[in-house]
Amino acid sequence: MRRFFRNPVRLVPFAFLVPILLGTGLLMAHWATVQHQRPPLTTALFTATSAVSVTGMAVTDTPNYWSGWGLLVITLLTQLGGLGILTAAALVILVVSRQLGLRNRLLVQAETAEFGLGDVGRLLRRIAVTVFACEAVMTAVVAGRLWLTYDYPPGRALWSGVFHSVQAFNNCGFALYSDGLLAFNRDPWVSLPLALGAIVGGLGFPALFEAAREWRQPARWAVATKLTIWGSAVLLLLGFAGLLAAEWTNAETIGPYDSRGKALASFTQIALSRTGGYSVLDISALQEESYPLLIVLMFIGGGSASTAGGIKVSTFFLLGFTIWAELRGEPDVTVGHRRVATASQRQAVTVALLSVALVTAGTMAVLLLTEGVPFVSALFEVTSAFSTTGLTVGLAGTLPASGQLALTVLMFIGRVGPLTLGSAIALNTRHRLYRYPQEQPVVG
């Protein structure tokens, strides 16, 4: 057992499991609900997992079910889950002891995908400053708007600004309104800060820091940064255009709005659909062609080492470059005059195929455990749970306990990551000192 935990990667699932169980216990207290009654274990476990995995999917009417204390617990779990359990622990160690041992640096490396071990302390400070600075700016804008325009009392405006800013930056989707952010879908002072915060939080700290440092010379960015930054931009633009075209005449979504309102609502919904989880449109009222678009965007997710889920933007576009190289008969996969290592290609294929298998299995489980569920609704809900997005067509709250437990497991796996979880389960890593003769089987 001791040998098992020597690999820092194997600690990641357990590090997320502990706060989930702790959060479940706190949410089961009678003071956590408005009615001062203990919620069912399934409800508390689902909500705690949703918060720690920064999903935001709910099986209850969040503002009317959970009390102020319950909402505070959800906020703290979201912040902890977004910042990273191991990163938060390392920050505490850094503050207390002023130093980090090699073991703690390896732990942070396993979660943040930071390959250098020399500057971990500085990396952690930059992460903390970035997170809290972005959330502070978002809080100031949103709270000020609610106070000055919507006549919220200062205390309520501040609490709403803090809650939604934490949720948005950490790509979680819990809201203090039963219909999400539907009431603010044409207010740029509320919807845009939250959408931009979700975009920044979903890029990932390695890509974000390098892009900020080398913003004048994008050509010098690492391959992962290029794939994440430019890939995210492409997905946002294509998603925005696709949703705008699909919903332009839909009377139940953006049809009645003017051109400016349609563009704003479509952009913010796409920005928040990739893993943010907030709904500024009635998801259940979307056109049929909008669902495949959102499902694909949720499945891809955000950047590596970010608060976002999904298979990651870099993984998706790396697979695209791999396919392109194979179609052209190229011996190597190249991105921006850089040859991509074979190990990275294998990891991308592994993550993508494992994710497809998990979403397929999850969809089958939901269909088997619940009668009369449309296939598209089940696929949408399962993809949202696995990608830790949190968007819902209203199915999660109607599922039986077994179906909700299936989504709970998917949220946990989606946050930990298929590859990380697989590495944690594998007890032995063997390095062969020999290679078998090569053979080229027929493919296709």
C-alpha positions in Angstrom: 0.0 0.0 0.0 2.8 2.4 0.9 4.5 1.7 -2.5 1.2 2.4 -4.2 1.0 6.0 -2.9 4.6 6.8 -3.9 3.5 7.9 -7.3 2.0 11.4 -6.9 -0.4 10.8 -9.8 -2.1 8.0 -7.7 -2.9 10.5 -5.0 -5.0 12.8 -7.2 -8.3 10.7 -7.1 -8.0 10.3 -3.3 -7.3 14.0 -2.8 -10.6 14.8 -4.6 -12.5 12.1 -2.8 -11.8 13.4 0.7 -13.4 16.8 0.3 -16.3 15.2 -1.6 -17.0 13.0 1.5 -16.5 15.9 3.8 -18.8 18.2 1.8 -21.4 15.4 1.7 -21.3 15.3 5.5 -21.7 19.0 5.8 -24.6 19.2 3.3 -26.4 16.5 5.2 -26.6 18.7 8.3 -30.1 20.1 9.0 -28.9 23.7 8.8 -27.7 23.2 5.2 -31.3 23.3 3.8 -34.0 25.9 3.9 -36.5 23.6 5.5 -33.9 22.6 8.2 -34.3 18.9 7.2 -31.6 16.5 6.4 -31.4 15.9 2.7 -31.1 12.4 1.3 -27.6 11.0 1.0 -27.8 10.8 -2.7 -28.7 14.5 -3.0 -25.9 15.6 -0.7 -23.4 13.3 -2.4 -24.4 14.5 -5.8 -24.2 18.2 -4.9 -20.9 17.8 -3.1 -19.4 15.9 -6.1 -20.8 18.5 -8.5 -19.2 21.3 -6.5 -15.8 19.7 -6.0 -15.6 18.5 -9.6 -16.7 22.1 -10.6 -19.6 20.8 -12.6 -22.5 22.8 -11.2 -25.2 20.2 -12.2 -28.0 20.2 -9.6 -30.8 17.8 -8.7 -32.6 20.4 -6.6 -33.7 24.0 -7.0 -30.4 25.4 -5.6 -31.6 28.8 -4.3 -34.8 27.4 -2.7 -33.4 24.2 -1.4 -30.1 25.0 0.2 -29.9 27.6 3.0 -27.3 30.4 3.2 -24.9 28.0 5.0 -25.5 25.3 2.5 -24.7 27.7 -0.3 -21.5 28.8 1.5 -20.4 25.2 1.7 -21.1 24.8 -2.0 -19.0 27.9 -2.7 -16.1 26.7 -0.7 -16.1 23.3 -2.3 -16.2 24.9 -5.7 -13.3 27.1 -4.9 -11.3 24.2 -3.5 -12.1 22.0 -6.4 -11.3 24.6 -9.0 -8.0 25.7 -7.4 -7.1 22.1 -6.9 -6.9 20.1 -3.8 -3.2 19.4 -4.1 -2.5 23.0 -5.2 -4.4 24.4 -2.2 -2.6 22.0 0.2 0.8 23.0 -1.3 -0.1 26.7 -0.9 -0.9 26.1 2.8 2.5 24.3 3.2 4.2 27.1 1.4 2.7 29.8 3.6 3.4 27.9 6.8 6.9 26.5 6.2 8.1 28.9 3.4 9.3 25.9 1.5 8.2 23.0 -0.5 9.8 19.6 -0.5 10.4 17.5 -3.6 7.4 15.3 -2.8 5.0 18.3 -2.6 6.4 19.7 -5.8 5.7 16.4 -7.5 2.2 16.5 -6.2 1.6 19.9 -7.6 3.2 18.9 -10.9 0.8 16.0 -11.2 -2.2 18.3 -11.0 -1.0 21.5 -12.7 0.9 19.8 -15.5 3.8 22.0 -14.7 6.9 20.3 -16.0 9.5 22.3 -14.2 10.1 21.7 -10.5 12.3 24.6 -9.7 9.7 27.4 -9.6 6.7 25.6 -8.1 6.5 28.1 -5.3 6.3 31.0 -7.7 3.9 29.1 -9.8 1.5 28.6 -6.9 1.6 32.2 -5.9 0.8 33.3 -9.5 -2.1 30.8 -9.6 -3.5 32.1 -6.4 -3.1 35.7 -7.4 -4.6 35.1 -10.8 -7.6 33.2 -9.4 -8.5 35.7 -6.7 -7.8 38.8 -8.8 -10.0 37.6 -11.6 -12.8 36.7 -9.2 -12.4 40.1 -7.4 -12.8 42.0 -10.7 -15.8 39.9 -11.7 -17.4 40.4 -8.3 -16.9 44.2 -8.4 -18.5 44.5 -11.9 -21.4 42.1 -11.3 -22.2 43.3 -7.7 -22.0 46.9 -8.8 -24.4 46.3 -11.6 -26.9 44.4 -9.4 -26.7 47.2 -6.8 -26.9 50.2 -9.1 -29.3 48.9 -11.8 -31.4 46.2 -10.2 -31.7 47.9 -6.8 -30.2 45.0 -4.9 -29.3 45.8 -1.3 -25.5 46.1 -1.0 -25.1 42.9 1.0 -27.2 40.8 -1.3 -25.5 42.3 -4.4 -22.0 41.5 -3.0 -23.0 37.9 -2.1 -24.5 37.3 -5.5 -21.4 38.8 -7.2 -19.0 36.6 -5.1 -21.1 33.4 -5.6 -21.5 33.7 -9.3 -17.9 34.9 -9.9 -16.5 32.0 -8.0 -18.8 29.6 -9.9 -18.0 31.2 -13.3 -14.2 31.4 -13.0 -14.0 27.8 -11.8 -16.3 26.7 -14.6 -19.0 25.6 -12.3 -22.7 26.3 -12.9 -24.5 26.7 -9.6 -26.7 29.8 -9.6 -28.8 31.7 -7.1 -31.6 31.8 -9.5 -33.9 28.9 -10.4 -33.7 29.6 -14.2 -29.9 30.2 -14.2 -28.8 33.5 -15.7 -31.8 33.7 -18.0 -32.8 37.1 -16.6 -29.4 38.6 -17.5 -28.9 37.2 -21.0 -29.2 40.7 -22.6 -27.3 42.5 -19.9 -23.6 42.7 -20.9 -22.5 44.0 -17.5 -23.6 40.7 -15.8 -23.3 38.0 -18.5 -20.1 39.1 -20.2 -17.9 39.3 -17.1 -19.0 35.8 -16.1 -18.5 34.5 -19.6 -15.0 36.0 -19.9 -14.1 34.7 -16.5 -15.2 31.2 -17.6 -13.0 31.6 -20.7 -10.0 32.6 -18.8 -10.4 30.0 -16.1 -10.9 27.4 -18.8 -7.7 28.1 -20.7 -5.4 26.6 -18.1 -2.7 28.2 -16.1 0.3 27.0 -18.1 -1.1 28.3 -21.4 -2.4 31.5 -19.8 0.9 32.4 -18.2 2.9 31.7 -21.3 0.5 33.6 -23.5 0.7 36.6 -21.1 4.5 36.4 -21.0 5.1 36.1 -24.7 2.0 38.0 -26.0 4.1 39.9 -28.5 5.6 36.7 -30.1 2.9 34.0 -30.4 5.2 32.1 -32.7 7.4 31.3 -29.7 4.5 29.7 -27.7 4.8 26.0 -26.9 2.7 23.6 -28.9 0.3 23.0 -26.0 -0.3 26.8 -25.6 -0.9 27.3 -29.4 -3.4 24.4 -29.5 -5.2 25.7 -26.4 -5.3 29.5 -27.2 -6.0 29.3 -31.0 -8.1 26.1 -30.6 -10.3 27.8 -28.0 -10.8 30.8 -30.2 -11.8 28.6 -33.2 -14.3 26.7 -31.0 -15.8 29.9 -29.6 -16.3 31.5 -33.1 -17.7 28.3 -34.7 -19.9 27.6 -31.7 -21.2 31.2 -31.7 -21.9 31.2 -35.4 -23.6 27.8 -35.2 -25.8 28.6 -32.2 -26.7 32.0 -33.6 -27.8 30.5 -36.9 -29.7 27.6 -35.3 -31.6 29.8 -32.8 -32.1 32.9 -34.8 -35.8 32.4 -35.4 -36.6 30.3 -32.3 -39.3 32.2 -30.5 -38.5 30.4 -27.2 -34.9 31.5 -27.1 -33.4 34.4 -29.0 -36.0 34.8 -31.7 -37.7 37.8 -30.1 -34.5 39.7 -29.4 -32.9 42.3 -31.6 -29.6 41.6 -33.4 -27.5 42.8 -30.6 -29.4 40.8 -28.0 -29.2 37.7 -30.2 -25.4 38.0 -30.6 -24.8 38.7 -26.9 -27.0 35.8 -25.7 -25.5 33.3 -28.2 -21.9 34.3 -27.4 -22.3 34.1 -23.7 -24.2 30.7 -23.9 -21.4 29.2 -26.1 -18.7 30.6 -23.8 -20.5 29.1 -20.8 -21.4 25.9 -22.6 -17.9 24.6 -23.1 -17.6 23.8 -19.4 -18.9 26.9 -17.6 -22.3 25.4 -17.0 -24.4 28.5 -16.7 -27.5 28.7 -18.9 -28.5 32.1 -20.3 -31.0 30.4 -22.5 -33.7 27.8 -21.8 -31.7 24.7 -22.7 -34.8 22.6 -22.9 -36.3 24.9 -25.6 -33.3 24.9 -28.0 -33.7 23.7 -31.6 -32.8 20.1 -32.2 -29.7 21.0 -34.2 -28.3 23.0 -31.3 -27.9 19.9 -29.1 -25.2 18.2 -31.1 -23.3 21.4 -31.2 -23.4 21.8 -27.4 -22.6 18.1 -26.9 -19.5 18.3 -29.0 -18.3 21.6 -27.3 -18.9 20.1 -23.8 -17.1 16.9 -24.8 -14.0 18.9 -26.0 -14.0 21.1 -22.9 -11.3 23.6 -22.1 -7.5 23.8 -21.6 -5.3 21.3 -19.8 -4.5 22.1 -16.1 -7.5 24.4 -16.0 -10.8 24.5 -14.1 -12.5 23.1 -17.2 -13.3 19.5 -18.0 -13.7 17.5 -21.2 -11.0 15.8 -23.2 -9.3 19.2 -23.5 -8.8 21.5 -26.5 -5.2 20.5 -27.0 -6.2 16.8 -27.1 -8.9 17.4 -29.7 -6.8 19.5 -32.0 -3.8 17.2 -31.6 -6.0 14.4 -32.8 -6.9 16.6 -35.8 -3.3 17.2 -36.7 -2.6 13.5 -36.3 -5.4 12.6 -38.8 -4.2 15.3 -41.2 -0.6 14.0 -41.1 -1.9 10.4 -41.7 -4.0 11.5 -44.6 -1.1 13.3 -46.2 1.3 10.4 -45.6 3.6 12.4 -43.4 6.0 10.4 -41.2 5.6 12.9 -38.3 2.9 14.9 -36.7 3.9 18.6 -36.8 2.4 21.7 -35.2 3.9 25.1 -35.8 7.2 23.7 -37.1 7.5 21.4 -34.0 7.3 17.6 -34.2 4.9 16.1 -31.7 6.2 13.2 -29.6 4.7 9.8 -30.2 3.9 9.5 -26.5 1.7 12.6 -26.7 -0.2 11.2 -29.7 -0.8 7.9 -27.8 -2.0 9.8 -24.8 -4.4 11.9 -26.9 -5.9 8.8 -28.5 -6.1 7.1 -25.1 -7.9 10.0 -23.5 -10.3 10.4 -26.4 -11.2 6.7 -26.7 -11.6 6.3 -22.9 -13.8 9.3 -22.8 -16.0 8.1 -25.7 -16.3 4.7 -23.9 -17.3 6.4 -20.6 -19.9 8.6 -22.2 -21.3 5.7 -24.1 -21.5 3.5 -21.0 -23.0 6.3 -19.0 -25.7 7.0 -21.6 -26.6 3.3 -21.7 -26.7 3.2 -17.9 -29.1 6.2 -17.7 -31.3 4.7 -20.4 -31.4 1.4 -18.7 -32.1 2.8 -15.2 -34.8 5.3 -16.3 -37.8 4.5 -18.5 -39.0 6.9 -21.2 -35.9 9.1 -21.4 -35.1 10.4 -24.9 -31.7 9.3 -26.2 -30.6 12.9 -26.9 -31.5 14.0 -23.4 -29.6 11.1 -21.8 -26.6 11.8 -24.0 -26.7 15.5 -23.3 -26.9 15.0 -19.5 -24.2 12.3 -19.4 -21.8 14.4 -21.6 -22.4 17.4 -19.3 -21.7 15.4 -16.2 -18.5 13.7 -17.6 -17.2 17.0 -19.0 -18.0 18.7 -15.7 -20.0 21.3 -17.6 -23.3 21.3 -15.6 -25.7 22.2 -18.3 -28.9 20.3 -18.1 -32.1 19.8 -20.0 -33.8 19.1 -16.6 -33.2 15.4 -16.6 -30.9 15.1 -13.6 -33.5 16.1 -11.0 -36.0 13.5 -12.4 -33.6 10.6 -12.4 -34.0 7.8 -9.8 -31.2 7.5 -7.2 -29.4 4.9 -9.3 -29.3 7.3 -12.2 -28.1 10.2 -10.1 -25.3 7.9 -8.7 -24.3 7.1 -12.2 -23.9 10.8 -13.0 -22.0 11.3 -9.7 -19.4 8.7 -10.7 -19.1 10.4 -14.2 -18.5 13.8 -12.6 -15.8 12.4 -10.4 -14.1 10.6 -13.3 -14.4 13.6 -15.5 -12.7 15.9 -12.9 -9.9 13.5 -12.1 -9.4 12.6 -15.7 -9.5 9.2 -17.5 -5.7 9.1 -18.0 -4.9 10.1 -14.4 -7.4 7.7 -13.0 -6.0 4.9 -15.2 -2.5 5.7 -14.0 -3.7 5.6 -10.4 -5.3 2.2 -10.8 -2.3 0.7 -12.5 -0.2 -0.7 -9.6 2.8 -1.6 -11.6 4.7 0.3 -14.3 7.0 -2.0 -16.2 9.8 -1.0 -18.5 10.6 -3.8 -20.9 14.3 -4.2 -21.8 13.4 -5.8 -25.1 11.1 -5.2 -28.1 9.1 -7.7 -30.2 9.4 -7.9 -34.0 7.3 -5.3 -35.8 4.3 -6.2 -37.9 1.9 -3.9 -39.7 -1.7 -5.2 -39.5 -4.3 -4.0 -42.0 -6.2 -0.9 -40.7 -9.6 0.2 -42.2 
